[in-house]
Amino acid sequence: MKCRYCNAELKEHSKFCPKCGRAVEEDKPGEKALSLESLY
Ligand SMILES: [Zn+2]
């Protein structure tokens, strides 16, 4: 897993990047796709 902002290597389940200090969110593309589909 890498920080999306500075590309630093992160430990699994890290909530904050130790390098740039920004909050790191896990990508869940499947859930987003499903919620969009349910709108139609
Ligand atoms: Zn970072």
mmCIF file of the protein (N, C-alpha, C, O) and its ligand, coordinates in Angstrom:
data_MODEL
# 
_entry.id   MODEL 
# 
loop_
_entity.id 
_entity.type 
_entity.pdbx_number_of_molecules 
1 polymer     1 
2 non-polymer 1 
# 
_entity_poly.entity_id                      1 
_entity_poly.type                           'polypeptide(L)' 
_entity_poly.nstd_linkage                   no 
_entity_poly.nstd_monomer                   no 
_entity_poly.pdbx_seq_one_letter_code       MKCRYCNAELKEHSKFCPKCGRAVEEDKPGEKALSLESLY 
_entity_poly.pdbx_seq_one_letter_code_can   MKCRYCNAELKEHSKFCPKCGRAVEEDKPGEKALSLESLY 
_entity_poly.pdbx_strand_id                 A 
# 
loop_
_entity_poly_seq.entity_id 
_entity_poly_seq.num 
_entity_poly_seq.mon_id 
_entity_poly_seq.hetero 
1 1  MET n 
1 2  LYS n 
1 3  CYS n 
1 4  ARG n 
1 5  TYR n 
1 6  CYS n 
1 7  ASN n 
1 8  ALA n 
1 9  GLU n 
1 10 LEU n 
1 11 LYS n 
1 12 GLU n 
1 13 HIS n 
1 14 SER n 
1 15 LYS n 
1 16 PHE n 
1 17 CYS n 
1 18 PRO n 
1 19 LYS n 
1 20 CYS n 
1 21 GLY n 
1 22 ARG n 
1 23 ALA n 
1 24 VAL n 
1 25 GLU n 
1 26 GLU n 
1 27 ASP n 
1 28 LYS n 
1 29 PRO n 
1 30 GLY n 
1 31 GLU n 
1 32 LYS n 
1 33 ALA n 
1 34 LEU n 
1 35 SER n 
1 36 LEU n 
1 37 GLU n 
1 38 SER n 
1 39 LEU n 
1 40 TYR n 
# 
loop_
_struct_asym.id 
_struct_asym.entity_id 
A 1 
B 2 
# 
loop_
_chem_comp.id 
_chem_comp.type 
_chem_comp.mon_nstd_flag 
ALA 'L-peptide linking' y 
ARG 'L-peptide linking' y 
ASN 'L-peptide linking' y 
ASP 'L-peptide linking' y 
CYS 'L-peptide linking' y 
GLU 'L-peptide linking' y 
GLY 'peptide linking'   y 
HIS 'L-peptide linking' y 
LEU 'L-peptide linking' y 
LYS 'L-peptide linking' y 
MET 'L-peptide linking' y 
PHE 'L-peptide linking' y 
PRO 'L-peptide linking' y 
SER 'L-peptide linking' y 
TYR 'L-peptide linking' y 
VAL 'L-peptide linking' y 
ZN  non-polymer         . 
# 
_pdbx_entity_nonpoly.entity_id   2 
_pdbx_entity_nonpoly.name        ? 
_pdbx_entity_nonpoly.comp_id     ZN 
# 
_pdbx_nonpoly_scheme.asym_id         B 
_pdbx_nonpoly_scheme.entity_id       2 
_pdbx_nonpoly_scheme.mon_id          ZN 
_pdbx_nonpoly_scheme.ndb_seq_num     1 
_pdbx_nonpoly_scheme.pdb_seq_num     101 
_pdbx_nonpoly_scheme.auth_seq_num    101 
_pdbx_nonpoly_scheme.pdb_mon_id      ZN 
_pdbx_nonpoly_scheme.auth_mon_id     ZN 
_pdbx_nonpoly_scheme.pdb_strand_id   A 
_pdbx_nonpoly_scheme.pdb_ins_code    . 
# 
loop_
_atom_site.group_PDB 
_atom_site.id 
_atom_site.type_symbol 
_atom_site.label_atom_id 
_atom_site.label_alt_id 
_atom_site.label_comp_id 
_atom_site.label_asym_id 
_atom_site.label_entity_id 
_atom_site.label_seq_id 
_atom_site.pdbx_PDB_ins_code 
_atom_site.Cartn_x 
_atom_site.Cartn_y 
_atom_site.Cartn_z 
_atom_site.occupancy 
_atom_site.B_iso_or_equiv 
_atom_site.pdbx_formal_charge 
_atom_site.auth_seq_id 
_atom_site.auth_comp_id 
_atom_site.auth_asym_id 
_atom_site.auth_atom_id 
_atom_site.pdbx_PDB_model_num 
ATOM   1   N  N  . MET A 1 1  ? 0.845   -1.200 0.000   1.00 0.00 ? 1   MET A N  1 
ATOM   2   C  CA . MET A 1 1  ? 0.000   0.000  0.000   1.00 0.00 ? 1   MET A CA 1 
ATOM   3   C  C  . MET A 1 1  ? 0.877   1.246  0.000   1.00 0.00 ? 1   MET A C  1 
ATOM   4   O  O  . MET A 1 1  ? 1.845   1.337  0.756   1.00 0.00 ? 1   MET A O  1 
ATOM   5   N  N  . LYS A 1 2  ? 0.533   2.196  -0.848  1.00 0.00 ? 2   LYS A N  1 
ATOM   6   C  CA . LYS A 1 2  ? 1.327   3.419  -0.932  1.00 0.00 ? 2   LYS A CA 1 
ATOM   7   C  C  . LYS A 1 2  ? 0.440   4.636  -0.752  1.00 0.00 ? 2   LYS A C  1 
ATOM   8   O  O  . LYS A 1 2  ? -0.745  4.634  -1.083  1.00 0.00 ? 2   LYS A O  1 
ATOM   9   N  N  . CYS A 1 3  ? 1.066   5.679  -0.212  1.00 0.00 ? 3   CYS A N  1 
ATOM   10  C  CA . CYS A 1 3  ? 0.355   6.941  -0.048  1.00 0.00 ? 3   CYS A CA 1 
ATOM   11  C  C  . CYS A 1 3  ? 0.016   7.511  -1.410  1.00 0.00 ? 3   CYS A C  1 
ATOM   12  O  O  . CYS A 1 3  ? 0.874   7.568  -2.290  1.00 0.00 ? 3   CYS A O  1 
ATOM   13  N  N  . ARG A 1 4  ? -1.214  7.932  -1.593  1.00 0.00 ? 4   ARG A N  1 
ATOM   14  C  CA . ARG A 1 4  ? -1.621  8.441  -2.895  1.00 0.00 ? 4   ARG A CA 1 
ATOM   15  C  C  . ARG A 1 4  ? -1.096  9.852  -3.133  1.00 0.00 ? 4   ARG A C  1 
ATOM   16  O  O  . ARG A 1 4  ? -1.118  10.348 -4.259  1.00 0.00 ? 4   ARG A O  1 
ATOM   17  N  N  . TYR A 1 5  ? -0.629  10.490 -2.076  1.00 0.00 ? 5   TYR A N  1 
ATOM   18  C  CA . TYR A 1 5  ? -0.165  11.867 -2.209  1.00 0.00 ? 5   TYR A CA 1 
ATOM   19  C  C  . TYR A 1 5  ? 1.327   11.949 -2.460  1.00 0.00 ? 5   TYR A C  1 
ATOM   20  O  O  . TYR A 1 5  ? 1.770   12.683 -3.344  1.00 0.00 ? 5   TYR A O  1 
ATOM   21  N  N  . CYS A 1 6  ? 2.117   11.190 -1.680  1.00 0.00 ? 6   CYS A N  1 
ATOM   22  C  CA . CYS A 1 6  ? 3.571   11.297 -1.811  1.00 0.00 ? 6   CYS A CA 1 
ATOM   23  C  C  . CYS A 1 6  ? 4.206   9.969  -2.209  1.00 0.00 ? 6   CYS A C  1 
ATOM   24  O  O  . CYS A 1 6  ? 5.424   9.891  -2.373  1.00 0.00 ? 6   CYS A O  1 
ATOM   25  N  N  . ASN A 1 7  ? 3.400   8.933  -2.365  1.00 0.00 ? 7   ASN A N  1 
ATOM   26  C  CA . ASN A 1 7  ? 3.884   7.631  -2.837  1.00 0.00 ? 7   ASN A CA 1 
ATOM   27  C  C  . ASN A 1 7  ? 4.770   6.911  -1.827  1.00 0.00 ? 7   ASN A C  1 
ATOM   28  O  O  . ASN A 1 7  ? 5.460   5.956  -2.185  1.00 0.00 ? 7   ASN A O  1 
ATOM   29  N  N  . ALA A 1 8  ? 4.762   7.351  -0.581  1.00 0.00 ? 8   ALA A N  1 
ATOM   30  C  CA . ALA A 1 8  ? 5.555   6.676  0.435   1.00 0.00 ? 8   ALA A CA 1 
ATOM   31  C  C  . ALA A 1 8  ? 4.925   5.322  0.758   1.00 0.00 ? 8   ALA A C  1 
ATOM   32  O  O  . ALA A 1 8  ? 3.705   5.167  0.708   1.00 0.00 ? 8   ALA A O  1 
ATOM   33  N  N  . GLU A 1 9  ? 5.762   4.355  1.086   1.00 0.00 ? 9   GLU A N  1 
ATOM   34  C  CA . GLU A 1 9  ? 5.254   3.038  1.439   1.00 0.00 ? 9   GLU A CA 1 
ATOM   35  C  C  . GLU A 1 9  ? 4.604   3.089  2.811   1.00 0.00 ? 9   GLU A C  1 
ATOM   36  O  O  . GLU A 1 9  ? 5.190   3.607  3.762   1.00 0.00 ? 9   GLU A O  1 
ATOM   37  N  N  . LEU A 1 10 ? 3.399   2.556  2.916   1.00 0.00 ? 10  LEU A N  1 
ATOM   38  C  CA . LEU A 1 10 ? 2.670   2.602  4.172   1.00 0.00 ? 10  LEU A CA 1 
ATOM   39  C  C  . LEU A 1 10 ? 2.465   1.190  4.709   1.00 0.00 ? 10  LEU A C  1 
ATOM   40  O  O  . LEU A 1 10 ? 2.410   0.216  3.959   1.00 0.00 ? 10  LEU A O  1 
ATOM   41  N  N  . LYS A 1 11 ? 2.355   1.115  6.025   1.00 0.00 ? 11  LYS A N  1 
ATOM   42  C  CA . LYS A 1 11 ? 1.977   -0.162 6.608   1.00 0.00 ? 11  LYS A CA 1 
ATOM   43  C  C  . LYS A 1 11 ? 0.493   -0.408 6.348   1.00 0.00 ? 11  LYS A C  1 
ATOM   44  O  O  . LYS A 1 11 ? -0.279  0.530  6.153   1.00 0.00 ? 11  LYS A O  1 
ATOM   45  N  N  . GLU A 1 12 ? 0.113   -1.667 6.347   1.00 0.00 ? 12  GLU A N  1 
ATOM   46  C  CA . GLU A 1 12 ? -1.289  -1.982 6.115   1.00 0.00 ? 12  GLU A CA 1 
ATOM   47  C  C  . GLU A 1 12 ? -2.154  -1.376 7.205   1.00 0.00 ? 12  GLU A C  1 
ATOM   48  O  O  . GLU A 1 12 ? -1.778  -1.355 8.377   1.00 0.00 ? 12  GLU A O  1 
ATOM   49  N  N  . HIS A 1 13 ? -3.303  -0.891 6.809   1.00 0.00 ? 13  HIS A N  1 
ATOM   50  C  CA . HIS A 1 13 ? -4.286  -0.326 7.728   1.00 0.00 ? 13  HIS A CA 1 
ATOM   51  C  C  . HIS A 1 13 ? -3.802  0.974  8.361   1.00 0.00 ? 13  HIS A C  1 
ATOM   52  O  O  . HIS A 1 13 ? -4.348  1.416  9.372   1.00 0.00 ? 13  HIS A O  1 
ATOM   53  N  N  . SER A 1 14 ? -2.775  1.588  7.765   1.00 0.00 ? 14  SER A N  1 
ATOM   54  C  CA . SER A 1 14 ? -2.365  2.900  8.251   1.00 0.00 ? 14  SER A CA 1 
ATOM   55  C  C  . SER A 1 14 ? -3.437  3.927  7.914   1.00 0.00 ? 14  SER A C  1 
ATOM   56  O  O  . SER A 1 14 ? -3.992  3.925  6.815   1.00 0.00 ? 14  SER A O  1 
ATOM   57  N  N  . LYS A 1 15 ? -3.715  4.786  8.853   1.00 0.00 ? 15  LYS A N  1 
ATOM   58  C  CA . LYS A 1 15 ? -4.731  5.807  8.587   1.00 0.00 ? 15  LYS A CA 1 
ATOM   59  C  C  . LYS A 1 15 ? -4.095  7.127  8.181   1.00 0.00 ? 15  LYS A C  1 
ATOM   60  O  O  . LYS A 1 15 ? -4.724  7.975  7.548   1.00 0.00 ? 15  LYS A O  1 
ATOM   61  N  N  . PHE A 1 16 ? -2.806  7.279  8.571   1.00 0.00 ? 16  PHE A N  1 
ATOM   62  C  CA . PHE A 1 16 ? -2.120  8.495  8.199   1.00 0.00 ? 16  PHE A CA 1 
ATOM   63  C  C  . PHE A 1 16 ? -0.756  8.172  7.620   1.00 0.00 ? 16  PHE A C  1 
ATOM   64  O  O  . PHE A 1 16 ? -0.089  7.238  8.065   1.00 0.00 ? 16  PHE A O  1 
ATOM   65  N  N  . CYS A 1 17 ? -0.349  8.937  6.638   1.00 0.00 ? 17  CYS A N  1 
ATOM   66  C  CA . CYS A 1 17 ? 0.970   8.749  6.050   1.00 0.00 ? 17  CYS A CA 1 
ATOM   67  C  C  . CYS A 1 17 ? 2.018   9.372  6.963   1.00 0.00 ? 17  CYS A C  1 
ATOM   68  O  O  . CYS A 1 17 ? 1.896   10.542 7.327   1.00 0.00 ? 17  CYS A O  1 
ATOM   69  N  N  . PRO A 1 18 ? 3.061   8.603  7.345   1.00 0.00 ? 18  PRO A N  1 
ATOM   70  C  CA . PRO A 1 18 ? 4.100   9.120  8.242   1.00 0.00 ? 18  PRO A CA 1 
ATOM   71  C  C  . PRO A 1 18 ? 4.989   10.148 7.547   1.00 0.00 ? 18  PRO A C  1 
ATOM   72  O  O  . PRO A 1 18 ? 5.693   10.910 8.211   1.00 0.00 ? 18  PRO A O  1 
ATOM   73  N  N  . LYS A 1 19 ? 4.962   10.172 6.247   1.00 0.00 ? 19  LYS A N  1 
ATOM   74  C  CA . LYS A 1 19 ? 5.843   11.075 5.507   1.00 0.00 ? 19  LYS A CA 1 
ATOM   75  C  C  . LYS A 1 19 ? 5.205   12.441 5.280   1.00 0.00 ? 19  LYS A C  1 
ATOM   76  O  O  . LYS A 1 19 ? 5.806   13.471 5.586   1.00 0.00 ? 19  LYS A O  1 
ATOM   77  N  N  . CYS A 1 20 ? 3.991   12.446 4.745   1.00 0.00 ? 20  CYS A N  1 
ATOM   78  C  CA . CYS A 1 20 ? 3.356   13.725 4.438   1.00 0.00 ? 20  CYS A CA 1 
ATOM   79  C  C  . CYS A 1 20 ? 2.263   14.080 5.448   1.00 0.00 ? 20  CYS A C  1 
ATOM   80  O  O  . CYS A 1 20 ? 1.789   15.216 5.490   1.00 0.00 ? 20  CYS A O  1 
ATOM   81  N  N  . GLY A 1 21 ? 1.868   13.087 6.267   1.00 0.00 ? 21  GLY A N  1 
ATOM   82  C  CA . GLY A 1 21 ? 0.935   13.371 7.358   1.00 0.00 ? 21  GLY A CA 1 
ATOM   83  C  C  . GLY A 1 21 ? -0.509  13.476 6.933   1.00 0.00 ? 21  GLY A C  1 
ATOM   84  O  O  . GLY A 1 21 ? -1.360  13.869 7.731   1.00 0.00 ? 21  GLY A O  1 
ATOM   85  N  N  . ARG A 1 22 ? -0.803  13.137 5.705   1.00 0.00 ? 22  ARG A N  1 
ATOM   86  C  CA . ARG A 1 22 ? -2.179  13.234 5.245   1.00 0.00 ? 22  ARG A CA 1 
ATOM   87  C  C  . ARG A 1 22 ? -2.941  11.954 5.569   1.00 0.00 ? 22  ARG A C  1 
ATOM   88  O  O  . ARG A 1 22 ? -2.348  10.885 5.718   1.00 0.00 ? 22  ARG A O  1 
ATOM   89  N  N  . ALA A 1 23 ? -4.235  12.075 5.673   1.00 0.00 ? 23  ALA A N  1 
ATOM   90  C  CA . ALA A 1 23 ? -5.065  10.902 5.941   1.00 0.00 ? 23  ALA A CA 1 
ATOM   91  C  C  . ALA A 1 23 ? -5.088  10.013 4.702   1.00 0.00 ? 23  ALA A C  1 
ATOM   92  O  O  . ALA A 1 23 ? -5.242  10.490 3.578   1.00 0.00 ? 23  ALA A O  1 
ATOM   93  N  N  . VAL A 1 24 ? -4.935  8.733  4.932   1.00 0.00 ? 24  VAL A N  1 
ATOM   94  C  CA . VAL A 1 24 ? -4.915  7.785  3.820   1.00 0.00 ? 24  VAL A CA 1 
ATOM   95  C  C  . VAL A 1 24 ? -6.198  6.971  3.830   1.00 0.00 ? 24  VAL A C  1 
ATOM   96  O  O  . VAL A 1 24 ? -6.531  6.318  4.819   1.00 0.00 ? 24  VAL A O  1 
ATOM   97  N  N  . GLU A 1 25 ? -6.897  7.021  2.731   1.00 0.00 ? 25  GLU A N  1 
ATOM   98  C  CA . GLU A 1 25 ? -8.128  6.242  2.633   1.00 0.00 ? 25  GLU A CA 1 
ATOM   99  C  C  . GLU A 1 25 ? -7.897  5.017  1.767   1.00 0.00 ? 25  GLU A C  1 
ATOM   100 O  O  . GLU A 1 25 ? -7.218  5.086  0.742   1.00 0.00 ? 25  GLU A O  1 
ATOM   101 N  N  . GLU A 1 26 ? -8.459  3.913  2.180   1.00 0.00 ? 26  GLU A N  1 
ATOM   102 C  CA . GLU A 1 26 ? -8.336  2.712  1.379   1.00 0.00 ? 26  GLU A CA 1 
ATOM   103 C  C  . GLU A 1 26 ? -9.278  2.785  0.188   1.00 0.00 ? 26  GLU A C  1 
ATOM   104 O  O  . GLU A 1 26 ? -10.416 3.239  0.298   1.00 0.00 ? 26  GLU A O  1 
ATOM   105 N  N  . ASP A 1 27 ? -8.786  2.336  -0.927  1.00 0.00 ? 27  ASP A N  1 
ATOM   106 C  CA . ASP A 1 27 ? -9.620  2.335  -2.122  1.00 0.00 ? 27  ASP A CA 1 
ATOM   107 C  C  . ASP A 1 27 ? -10.618 1.191  -2.085  1.00 0.00 ? 27  ASP A C  1 
ATOM   108 O  O  . ASP A 1 27 ? -10.254 0.037  -1.857  1.00 0.00 ? 27  ASP A O  1 
ATOM   109 N  N  . LYS A 1 28 ? -11.867 1.524  -2.311  1.00 0.00 ? 28  LYS A N  1 
ATOM   110 C  CA . LYS A 1 28 ? -12.886 0.474  -2.396  1.00 0.00 ? 28  LYS A CA 1 
ATOM   111 C  C  . LYS A 1 28 ? -13.742 0.703  -3.643  1.00 0.00 ? 28  LYS A C  1 
ATOM   112 O  O  . LYS A 1 28 ? -14.909 1.083  -3.549  1.00 0.00 ? 28  LYS A O  1 
ATOM   113 N  N  . PRO A 1 29 ? -13.153 0.470  -4.787  1.00 0.00 ? 29  PRO A N  1 
ATOM   114 C  CA . PRO A 1 29 ? -13.858 0.739  -6.046  1.00 0.00 ? 29  PRO A CA 1 
ATOM   115 C  C  . PRO A 1 29 ? -15.111 -0.106 -6.207  1.00 0.00 ? 29  PRO A C  1 
ATOM   116 O  O  . PRO A 1 29 ? -16.081 0.336  -6.822  1.00 0.00 ? 29  PRO A O  1 
ATOM   117 N  N  . GLY A 1 30 ? -15.099 -1.318 -5.662  1.00 0.00 ? 30  GLY A N  1 
ATOM   118 C  CA . GLY A 1 30 ? -16.253 -2.205 -5.805  1.00 0.00 ? 30  GLY A CA 1 
ATOM   119 C  C  . GLY A 1 30 ? -17.485 -1.624 -5.153  1.00 0.00 ? 30  GLY A C  1 
ATOM   120 O  O  . GLY A 1 30 ? -18.575 -1.651 -5.725  1.00 0.00 ? 30  GLY A O  1 
ATOM   121 N  N  . GLU A 1 31 ? -17.309 -1.092 -3.942  1.00 0.00 ? 31  GLU A N  1 
ATOM   122 C  CA . GLU A 1 31 ? -18.465 -0.564 -3.230  1.00 0.00 ? 31  GLU A CA 1 
ATOM   123 C  C  . GLU A 1 31 ? -19.044 0.661  -3.931  1.00 0.00 ? 31  GLU A C  1 
ATOM   124 O  O  . GLU A 1 31 ? -20.260 0.828  -4.015  1.00 0.00 ? 31  GLU A O  1 
ATOM   125 N  N  . LYS A 1 32 ? -18.151 1.514  -4.433  1.00 0.00 ? 32  LYS A N  1 
ATOM   126 C  CA . LYS A 1 32 ? -18.626 2.708  -5.118  1.00 0.00 ? 32  LYS A CA 1 
ATOM   127 C  C  . LYS A 1 32 ? -19.416 2.327  -6.372  1.00 0.00 ? 32  LYS A C  1 
ATOM   128 O  O  . LYS A 1 32 ? -20.478 2.887  -6.640  1.00 0.00 ? 32  LYS A O  1 
ATOM   129 N  N  . ALA A 1 33 ? -18.890 1.376  -7.129  1.00 0.00 ? 33  ALA A N  1 
ATOM   130 C  CA . ALA A 1 33 ? -19.554 0.959  -8.362  1.00 0.00 ? 33  ALA A CA 1 
ATOM   131 C  C  . ALA A 1 33 ? -20.932 0.411  -8.040  1.00 0.00 ? 33  ALA A C  1 
ATOM   132 O  O  . ALA A 1 33 ? -21.894 0.680  -8.761  1.00 0.00 ? 33  ALA A O  1 
ATOM   133 N  N  . LEU A 1 34 ? -21.034 -0.349 -6.971  1.00 0.00 ? 34  LEU A N  1 
ATOM   134 C  CA . LEU A 1 34 ? -22.315 -0.952 -6.617  1.00 0.00 ? 34  LEU A CA 1 
ATOM   135 C  C  . LEU A 1 34 ? -23.326 0.126  -6.226  1.00 0.00 ? 34  LEU A C  1 
ATOM   136 O  O  . LEU A 1 34 ? -24.490 0.069  -6.624  1.00 0.00 ? 34  LEU A O  1 
ATOM   137 N  N  . SER A 1 35 ? -22.871 1.110  -5.441  1.00 0.00 ? 35  SER A N  1 
ATOM   138 C  CA . SER A 1 35 ? -23.801 2.139  -4.981  1.00 0.00 ? 35  SER A CA 1 
ATOM   139 C  C  . SER A 1 35 ? -24.299 2.976  -6.161  1.00 0.00 ? 35  SER A C  1 
ATOM   140 O  O  . SER A 1 35 ? -25.450 3.412  -6.181  1.00 0.00 ? 35  SER A O  1 
ATOM   141 N  N  . LEU A 1 36 ? -23.418 3.196  -7.145  1.00 0.00 ? 36  LEU A N  1 
ATOM   142 C  CA . LEU A 1 36 ? -23.839 3.949  -8.310  1.00 0.00 ? 36  LEU A CA 1 
ATOM   143 C  C  . LEU A 1 36 ? -24.873 3.168  -9.107  1.00 0.00 ? 36  LEU A C  1 
ATOM   144 O  O  . LEU A 1 36 ? -25.864 3.724  -9.582  1.00 0.00 ? 36  LEU A O  1 
ATOM   145 N  N  . GLU A 1 37 ? -24.627 1.878  -9.245  1.00 0.00 ? 37  GLU A N  1 
ATOM   146 C  CA . GLU A 1 37 ? -25.560 1.058  -10.013 1.00 0.00 ? 37  GLU A CA 1 
ATOM   147 C  C  . GLU A 1 37 ? -26.944 1.057  -9.370  1.00 0.00 ? 37  GLU A C  1 
ATOM   148 O  O  . GLU A 1 37 ? -27.961 1.068  -10.064 1.00 0.00 ? 37  GLU A O  1 
ATOM   149 N  N  . SER A 1 38 ? -26.972 1.044  -8.031  1.00 0.00 ? 38  SER A N  1 
ATOM   150 C  CA . SER A 1 38 ? -28.266 0.934  -7.352  1.00 0.00 ? 38  SER A CA 1 
ATOM   151 C  C  . SER A 1 38 ? -29.115 2.185  -7.550  1.00 0.00 ? 38  SER A C  1 
ATOM   152 O  O  . SER A 1 38 ? -30.319 2.171  -7.291  1.00 0.00 ? 38  SER A O  1 
ATOM   153 N  N  . LEU A 1 39 ? -28.477 3.287  -8.016  1.00 0.00 ? 39  LEU A N  1 
ATOM   154 C  CA . LEU A 1 39 ? -29.245 4.506  -8.232  1.00 0.00 ? 39  LEU A CA 1 
ATOM   155 C  C  . LEU A 1 39 ? -30.184 4.382  -9.425  1.00 0.00 ? 39  LEU A C  1 
ATOM   156 O  O  . LEU A 1 39 ? -31.214 5.053  -9.497  1.00 0.00 ? 39  LEU A O  1 
ATOM   157 N  N  . TYR A 1 40 ? -29.816 3.527  -10.344 1.00 0.00 ? 40  TYR A N  1 
ATOM   158 C  CA . TYR A 1 40 ? -30.616 3.441  -11.566 1.00 0.00 ? 40  TYR A CA 1 
ATOM   159 C  C  . TYR A 1 40 ? -31.683 2.381  -11.537 1.00 0.00 ? 40  TYR A C  1 
ATOM   160 O  O  . TYR A 1 40 ? -32.417 2.217  -12.511 1.00 0.00 ? 40  TYR A O  1 
HETATM 161 ZN ZN . ZN  B 2 .  ? 2.173   10.622 2.044   1.00 0.00 2 101 ZN  A ZN 1 
# 
